[in-house]
Amino acid sequence: MLFRSDSVALHEARVVWPIPLSNAPPRQIVVEHVHGNLEFEPGDLWKLTQLQAQSFGSKLLISGVLTNASRLGERIAQARSTPATRKTESQIHQLLDTFEKIEFSSPPDLQITIRGDAEPHQEILAELRLRADGARSPFVEWKNLTAFGEIQRVPGSENQINASLVIKADDARGPDLGRIEMARVNLQYNGSLTNLADFKSHLQFSLMNATNRWGRGRNWQINGDLQRLGPGTNLAFGGELHAVVDDFKTEWASASQVNLHAQVPAYTNQNAFRAAWTLGLKNVASRWGVAESLQLNGDTAPAPRTNLLQSAVSIKGTRLDTKWVKAPEFQASAQATHPATNSLQPEAATFQTSFQQPDRKSTRLNSSHGYISYAVFCLKK
């Protein structure tokens, strides 16, 4: 006798997902107080409507439509038998440890919507919406948190995904984070679902009235890119960072704007490290003097035919006014060769600076006097 059902009604159901891991206590994800309807439509289409549940202290609302849904169980069983998935389960253990340390002021609302095709190489899209009045963890606490995320399997691929996450929060603070009146974080990720080392990502921060260990600023805009370069076990990474901070102040100095741009074209190991950066400051004031603008440029690259690195830093500025010198323009540069370690002790270093001097007979600046250049020191072991 063949039995067929066109729907299943769930009432106070409980779902348990065990996550085994060798050399670690057994863990499991538990979803309980499940209420909702699962409908089976022609063409192997499953439709989940307004399923409600609770997990990790959160209220869940799940809905979705999945074609070729019977293939889902086969794919889950196949995936769990692969070594790559065992590594993923280890990462899930770490994620669960983090979740258990979060304390919510009230149960957060989490909505999940899934649409797609369970057949291999077909598109699947999952959307996530989270709202929490407040929460606390060992790393950060915040108020009025909202988050929206999407995960999409790239059509024509098995494990390649595109993911995005937007987070907004008020009054965020933490031991390393400092305090932020309002924060917005935007993360975009493209990579493999089973090999997290193969990826390309973009991260954007927008912060208002943030105070941290480096100082405080009214408006922070930070953009970063990180990606793996090329296949193989010898991983190479490249990255770029751009940050702009308005009305930045520290206990030593202040600037109306700070502009930082840093780039690491490729990183495989310390001996092959390359980096370049530019730091621009406007309307700088400190206990030592003031300057209308400062621009610092630096780069680091392997020294030819050695295991050492070469670093160079240059600085240019306008309208310098200190206790020791006044100049409409000035510049300085330094070069050093040092080991490819965290040590700051150089093998050799040179320094050079120059100032454009004002006309001694008049307060009017006269650029025809040129530059006075001199070497300050040259240190060699």
N, C-alpha and C positions, 0 to 999 in steps of 0.2 A: 504494500500500500504506500503510495507516494503522498507525502505531506508537504503542503506548500502554504506559506504565510506571506501576506502582502505588507505586514507591518509588525513591529514589536513595540509595546508600550513599557517603559521603564518606570518603576516606582520604588524609591528607596534602594536603588541598586548600588553595588559597590564593585569597583574595578581595581585590581591590584596588578602592578607591573613589577615583577622582581628584576633586579639588576645585579647579577652575580659578578664578583670580581675576586680573583685569587689574592691571597694574603691580605684580605680586608674583610671586615664584618659585612654580612649580607645587608643589602639595602633594597628598598622598594618604593615605588610611587603609588600612592593610594588616592583614588578619587571616590568619594562617597556621597551619600544623599543624592543620587542621580535620579532625575526626573526628566522624561521627554519621550519623543516618538522617533523611531527609525523606520522609514518606509522603503519598501523594495518595489521599484517600478520596472516595467519592461525594458529590455536592453541592458540588463545588469547595472542599473542605475540605483544608487542608494541616496536617500535624502534624509538628512537629520534636521529636525525643526525644533528650535528653542530648547535644547537640552540644558538643564540646570544641574549644577553639582557644586561640591566644595572640595578644595585640595590646598594644602599648605596655608590654611587659614584664609583663603581667597574664595570669593563667590564667582563661579564660572558660568558662562553662558556660551554654548557651543552650537553652531549650525553649519551646514554645508551640503554640497552636492558632489558626488563622486561617481564617474562612469567607469565601467569595467572594474567595479569595486571588489569582486570576488578574487581578483589578482592581488589584492592588498595583503591578504594573509600569507600567500606564497612568497611575496617579496619580503615581508617582515621575517619569516622563518629563514629565508636565504641570507638576508643581511646579517642576522644574529650569529650565523655560523662563520662569518669571515673575520680574520684577524683585525682588519681595519675597524670593525664595529666594536671589538673588544677594547680597542684604544678609545673609541668614542664613549663606551660605557664607563671607562675610568674618568673621562672628563665630566660625564653626568654625575658620578659620585662627588666630584669636587663641586659641581654646581649645586647639588643637594646640600652639601655641607654649608655653602654660602647662604642658601635660602633659609636654612634652619636658624641662622644667626640674625635674621631680620625680624624686627618687632613692629607690627603695624598698630597705629592708634585705633583703627577700626578696620573691619574686613574690607579689603580692596575688591573692586569689580574688574573682572577679566573677561573680555569677549573674544572668542576665536571663531573665525569663519574660514572654511576650507572649500575650495572649488578645483576641479581638475579631472584628470584621467589617470587611473592607476596602472595603465599599461607602461612598459618601459619606454623611455625617451619621449614621453608625452608631458605636457605642461601640467604642473600642480601649483596652485597659489594658496598660501595661507596668510590670513590677516589677523593681527593681534591688537587689541585696544585695552589699555590698563588705566585705571583711575584709583588713586589712593590719597586719602586726606593727609596722612602723615606716616612716617616710618623712621626707624632707627636701626642702625647696624654698627658693628665695630669700626667701620670705615667712614660712614657718612650718615647724616640724618637730614630729612627734608620735609617740606609741607607742600600740599597741593600738587602732587605728582600726576602727570598724564604721560602716556606713551602710546605710540602707534608704530607698528612694525609690519613688514611684509617679507615673506620668503617665497621665492618663485624658482621652481626647477626650470632650467633653460631647456626649451624644446630641442629635441635631437640629442640630448646628453642624458647620461644615467645619474650622475652625482653632482653635476655642476649647478650651482645656484646663484641667484642674485638676491641680496637681502638688503633691507633698509630699516632704520630705526630712528624715530624722532622722540626725544624726551624733553619735557618741560617741567620745571620745579621751581618753587619759591623757598627762600630762606634755607638754602642748602649749606651745610657746614660739616667739618670733619677734621681730625688731627692733622692730616697732610693737605686736605683740600682748602682749609681756611674757612672763610664765610662768604657766601654769594647771595645777594638779595634776589636775583632772578637768573635762572640758567636755562639755556636751550642747547641740546646736543643732537647733532644729526650724523648718523653713521651709515655708510654705504659699503657693502661687501660683495665681492664677486670671487667665487672660488669653489673648491671641492668640498662636498659634504663629508667625505670620509678621510680627506687629507687636508687638515687645517693649515699645513705649512705652504700649501699652494693657493695663493690668494692675491687679490688686489683690493685695497680698501681706501676710503676717504672719510675723514673725521672732521667735523666742524663744531666749534664751541662759540656760543654767543653768551657773554656774561655781563651782568649789570651790577655795578658797585661791589666788586670783588676785592677781598683782602686775604692775602696769604703770606707765606714766609718771605717772599721777595718784595712785597709792598702792596699798595692798594691802588686801584684804578677805577674810573667811572664806567668805562665801556671797553670790553675785551672782545676781539674777534680773532679766533684762532682756527686755522685750516691746516690739515695735515694729510699727506698721502704716503702710503706704505705698500710695497708690493714685492713679491718674490720674482727674481730675475732668472729665468731659465730653469729647465728640469734638472733632475739628478739629485744625488745625495749631498753633494757639496753645495749647500744652500747659499745663495747670494741674494741680498736684499737691497732695495733702494728706497729712499724716502725723501720727502720735502715738507718743510714747515714754514708757514707764514702767519705772523701774529701782529696785530695792531692794538695798542692800548692807549686810551685817551686819559689825560689828567693823572699820570702815574706818579706816585710819591713813595719814597722810602725814608728811613731815618737819616740817610746821608744826602739825598738829592731828590729833585723833582723834575718832571718834563711834561710839557703840554701834550706830547705824543711820542710813543715808542713804536718803532716799526722794525720787526725782526724777520729776516728771511734766511732759512738754512736749507742746505741740500746735501744729501749723501747719495751720490750717483750709484754706488754699489758697495756692499760690505760682505766680504766672505770671512775675513779674519783680521786680527789687529795689524799685521804687516801690510795688508792691502787696503787699509782704511783710507778713504778719500772723503773730504768734506769741504764745503765752502759756505760762508755765512756773511750777512750784511746786517748791521744794526744802525738804525737812524734815530736820532733824538732831536726834538725841537724845543726851543726855549728852556734850556737846561739851567737849573739853579742849584747850588750846593753851598756848603760852608766855606769852600775854597774859592768860589767865584761863579761866574755865569757865562753862558755862551748861547748865541742865537741858534746854532745848529751844530750837531756832531754826527759824523758818519764813520763807523768802524767797519772794516772789511777784513776777513780772515779766510785762510784756506790751509788745508793739511793734505799732504800727499806723500807717497813713498819716496825716499831719497834714492837717486840713481845708484845702482850697484852696491847697495847696502841693505841691512835689515832695519834701518832707521826711518823715521818720518821727518819730513820738513814742514814746519808751520810758519806762516807769515801773517802779520797783523799790521794794518795801516789805519790811520785815523786822520780825518780832515774836519775842520770846523771853521765857523765864521763868528766874528765879533766876540772874541775871547777877552774876558776881563777878570783877572785874578789878582791876588796880593803881590804876585811876583812878576807878571807880564800882562801887557795888553796888546792885542793884535787884531786887525780886521780879518785876517785869515791865518791859519796855521795848519801844519801837517806833521805827522810823525809815523815812523814805521819800525817794525822789529821783525827779525827772523831768527828761528831757532831750529836746531836739529836735535832730535831726542829719540829715545827708544820707543818702540811701539807697545808701551804699557801705560798704566795709569800714572806713572811717575812724571813729575813736572821738572825734574832735574835735567837741564839740557846738556848735550855733548858740546855744542857751540852756540853762541848767540851774538847778535849785533843789534844796535839800536841807532836810529837817526831821526832828527827832528829839525824843523825849520819854521820860522815865523816871518810874516810880512810886517815890517816895522813902519810905524807912522812917521811922518815928517817931524823931526825934532824942532823945526822953526815954526811950526804951525800945528794946530789941532786937526787940520784937514788931512785926511789920509791920502797918501801919494803912492800909487802902485809902481811908479818908476824906480823906486828904491830897490826893488827886487827882493830876493830872499837871502837870508843868512842861514847857512846850513853848517852843521857840525856833527861829528860822531861823538856820542857820549861814552860808549864803552864797547869793547869787543872782547868777549870772554871765550876762551878756548881751554879745554882740559889739556 
